């Protein structure tokens, strides 16, 4: 089976800004650089899975924008990062969609929806891939239970930025010094360098 590093990523205040659900272009390139380095060091492809109880229209926009960043990064640096594998979000029962990457979340905002998706999706991916590692990236209270699953049951790694809920910081293996995506990238930098010991990049 194909070797994969499976990554689950929250959106608000983590991958995107807290309020506008927008990417910061400069920080995104540094984040993608870390993913590329993780692939090289781990000798495995990264599988990106977005998870947030936002409306499906917003998730489709974010997924498409992230895929464009990935495509542009690959062209610029001759890399081969894969597009978003899944994007779990809140979907109205009457909404019709054909995007195979979109996955419905249960209508719950207390964290159980994320945990349900991460638990079931991780078990599904274990049948599809040889998972060398699993990473959860988040910052909110509704990420907590999913983080516990990844850290304890999946024996994976939890990363978070500085703007994270205290309960998230208690679970996280690595915490960035900055907020949002730059903080996530710093946390991933710590993880890569502790595991692989070299190839640091400038994250000032």
WOUR-V519235 format. One record per pair of residues at least 6 apart in sequence whose C-alpha atoms are under 7 Angstrom apart, sorted by the first residue. I is the first residue (numbers start at 1). GAP is how many residues later the second one is. D is the distance in Angstrom with one decimal. If there is no record, write none. Layout:
i=I gap=GAP d=D
i=I gap=GAP d=D
This chain:
i=1 gap=128 d=5.4
i=1 gap=129 d=5.5
i=2 gap=127 d=5.3
i=2 gap=128 d=5.7
i=3 gap=41 d=5.2
i=3 gap=42 d=6.6
i=3 gap=126 d=6.0
i=3 gap=127 d=4.6
i=3 gap=128 d=5.8
i=3 gap=129 d=6.4
i=4 gap=40 d=5.1
i=4 gap=41 d=4.9
i=4 gap=42 d=5.8
i=4 gap=43 d=6.5
i=4 gap=125 d=6.3
i=4 gap=126 d=6.1
i=4 gap=127 d=4.9
i=4 gap=128 d=5.9
i=5 gap=39 d=6.2
i=5 gap=40 d=6.1
i=5 gap=41 d=4.7
i=5 gap=42 d=6.1
i=5 gap=126 d=5.9
i=5 gap=127 d=5.7
i=5 gap=128 d=5.0
i=5 gap=129 d=5.8
i=6 gap=40 d=6.0
i=6 gap=41 d=4.9
i=6 gap=42 d=6.5
i=6 gap=125 d=6.8
i=6 gap=127 d=6.4
i=6 gap=128 d=4.7
i=6 gap=129 d=6.3
i=7 gap=40 d=6.0
i=7 gap=41 d=5.2
i=7 gap=42 d=5.9
i=7 gap=127 d=5.8
i=7 gap=128 d=4.7
i=7 gap=129 d=5.9
i=8 gap=40 d=6.4
i=8 gap=41 d=4.8
i=8 gap=42 d=5.8
i=8 gap=43 d=6.7
i=8 gap=127 d=6.2
i=8 gap=128 d=4.8
i=8 gap=129 d=6.2
i=9 gap=40 d=6.2
i=9 gap=41 d=4.9
i=9 gap=42 d=6.0
i=9 gap=127 d=6.1
i=9 gap=128 d=4.8
i=9 gap=129 d=6.2
i=10 gap=40 d=6.1
i=10 gap=41 d=5.3
i=10 gap=42 d=5.8
i=10 gap=127 d=6.1
i=10 gap=128 d=4.9
i=11 gap=41 d=6.2
i=12 gap=6 d=4.6
i=12 gap=9 d=6.1
i=13 gap=126 d=6.8
i=13 gap=167 d=4.9
i=14 gap=124 d=5.9
i=14 gap=125 d=6.3
i=14 gap=147 d=6.8
i=14 gap=166 d=4.4
i=14 gap=167 d=5.3
i=14 gap=170 d=6.8
i=15 gap=165 d=6.4
i=15 gap=166 d=5.0
i=16 gap=6 d=5.1
i=16 gap=7 d=4.9
i=16 gap=164 d=6.8
i=16 gap=165 d=6.7
i=17 gap=6 d=6.5
i=17 gap=163 d=6.4
i=27 gap=154 d=6.3
i=27 gap=155 d=5.6
i=30 gap=155 d=7.0
i=31 gap=154 d=5.2
i=34 gap=151 d=6.9
i=34 gap=155 d=6.9
i=36 gap=45 d=6.7
i=38 gap=154 d=6.7
i=39 gap=6 d=5.4
i=39 gap=7 d=6.3
i=41 gap=155 d=6.9
i=47 gap=35 d=7.0
i=47 gap=38 d=6.1
i=48 gap=36 d=5.0
i=48 gap=37 d=5.5
i=48 gap=38 d=7.0
i=49 gap=35 d=6.2
i=49 gap=36 d=5.6
i=49 gap=37 d=4.7
i=49 gap=38 d=5.8
i=50 gap=36 d=6.2
i=50 gap=37 d=4.5
i=50 gap=38 d=6.0
i=51 gap=36 d=5.9
i=51 gap=37 d=4.7
i=51 gap=38 d=6.3
i=51 gap=63 d=6.6
i=52 gap=36 d=6.3
i=52 gap=37 d=5.3
i=53 gap=36 d=4.7
i=53 gap=37 d=4.9
i=53 gap=52 d=6.7
i=53 gap=56 d=6.8
i=54 gap=35 d=5.6
i=54 gap=36 d=5.6
i=55 gap=34 d=6.3
i=55 gap=35 d=5.1
i=55 gap=36 d=6.3
i=56 gap=33 d=5.8
i=56 gap=34 d=5.8
i=56 gap=35 d=5.5
i=59 gap=28 d=7.0
i=59 gap=30 d=6.6
i=63 gap=21 d=6.8
i=67 gap=16 d=5.4
i=67 gap=17 d=6.5
i=70 gap=11 d=6.6
i=70 gap=13 d=6.8
i=74 gap=6 d=5.7
i=74 gap=7 d=6.6
i=85 gap=16 d=5.9
i=86 gap=15 d=4.4
i=86 gap=16 d=5.9
i=86 gap=17 d=6.6
i=87 gap=14 d=5.8
i=87 gap=15 d=4.9
i=87 gap=16 d=5.8
i=88 gap=14 d=5.9
i=88 gap=15 d=4.4
i=88 gap=16 d=5.5
i=88 gap=17 d=5.8
i=89 gap=14 d=6.4
i=89 gap=15 d=5.4
i=89 gap=16 d=5.2
i=90 gap=14 d=5.8
i=90 gap=15 d=5.2
i=90 gap=16 d=7.0
i=90 gap=17 d=6.4
i=91 gap=13 d=5.6
i=105 gap=8 d=5.8
i=105 gap=12 d=6.7
i=106 gap=7 d=5.2
i=107 gap=6 d=7.0
i=110 gap=32 d=5.6
i=111 gap=31 d=3.7
i=111 gap=32 d=6.0
i=111 gap=34 d=6.7
i=114 gap=29 d=6.8
i=114 gap=32 d=6.2
i=115 gap=30 d=5.8
i=115 gap=31 d=4.2
i=118 gap=28 d=6.3
i=133 gap=23 d=5.9
i=134 gap=16 d=6.9
i=134 gap=22 d=4.7
i=134 gap=23 d=6.3
i=135 gap=21 d=5.7
i=135 gap=22 d=4.8
i=135 gap=23 d=5.7
i=136 gap=11 d=6.1
i=136 gap=14 d=6.6
i=136 gap=21 d=6.4
i=136 gap=22 d=4.9
i=136 gap=23 d=6.3
i=137 gap=21 d=6.0
i=137 gap=22 d=4.9
i=137 gap=23 d=5.7
i=138 gap=21 d=6.8
i=138 gap=22 d=5.5
i=139 gap=21 d=5.6
i=139 gap=22 d=6.6
i=139 gap=24 d=6.8
i=139 gap=25 d=4.2
i=139 gap=26 d=6.0
i=139 gap=29 d=6.2
i=140 gap=24 d=6.0
i=140 gap=25 d=5.4
i=140 gap=28 d=6.7
i=141 gap=24 d=6.1
i=141 gap=26 d=6.8
i=141 gap=27 d=6.6
i=144 gap=23 d=7.0
i=144 gap=24 d=5.8
i=147 gap=11 d=6.3
i=148 gap=23 d=6.9
i=150 gap=6 d=5.2
i=150 gap=7 d=6.8
i=151 gap=6 d=5.6
i=151 gap=7 d=6.5
i=157 gap=16 d=6.2
i=158 gap=14 d=4.7
i=158 gap=15 d=5.3
i=158 gap=16 d=6.7
i=159 gap=13 d=5.5
i=159 gap=14 d=6.1
i=159 gap=15 d=5.1
i=159 gap=16 d=6.0
i=159 gap=25 d=6.6
i=159 gap=28 d=5.9
i=159 gap=29 d=6.8
i=160 gap=12 d=6.4
i=160 gap=14 d=6.7
i=160 gap=15 d=5.0
i=160 gap=16 d=6.4
i=160 gap=24 d=5.5
i=160 gap=27 d=6.6
i=161 gap=14 d=5.5
i=161 gap=15 d=4.7
i=161 gap=16 d=6.7
i=161 gap=17 d=6.1
i=161 gap=18 d=5.2
i=161 gap=19 d=5.7
i=161 gap=22 d=4.2
i=161 gap=23 d=4.9
i=161 gap=26 d=6.9
i=162 gap=13 d=6.4
i=162 gap=14 d=5.5
i=162 gap=15 d=5.4
i=162 gap=16 d=5.3
i=162 gap=17 d=4.9
i=162 gap=21 d=6.2
i=163 gap=16 d=5.0
i=163 gap=17 d=6.7
i=174 gap=13 d=5.1
i=174 gap=16 d=6.8
i=174 gap=17 d=6.6
i=175 gap=12 d=5.0
i=176 gap=7 d=4.2
i=176 gap=8 d=5.8
i=176 gap=10 d=4.8
i=176 gap=11 d=4.4
i=177 gap=6 d=5.7
i=177 gap=9 d=7.0
i=186 gap=17 d=6.7
i=193 gap=7 d=6.8
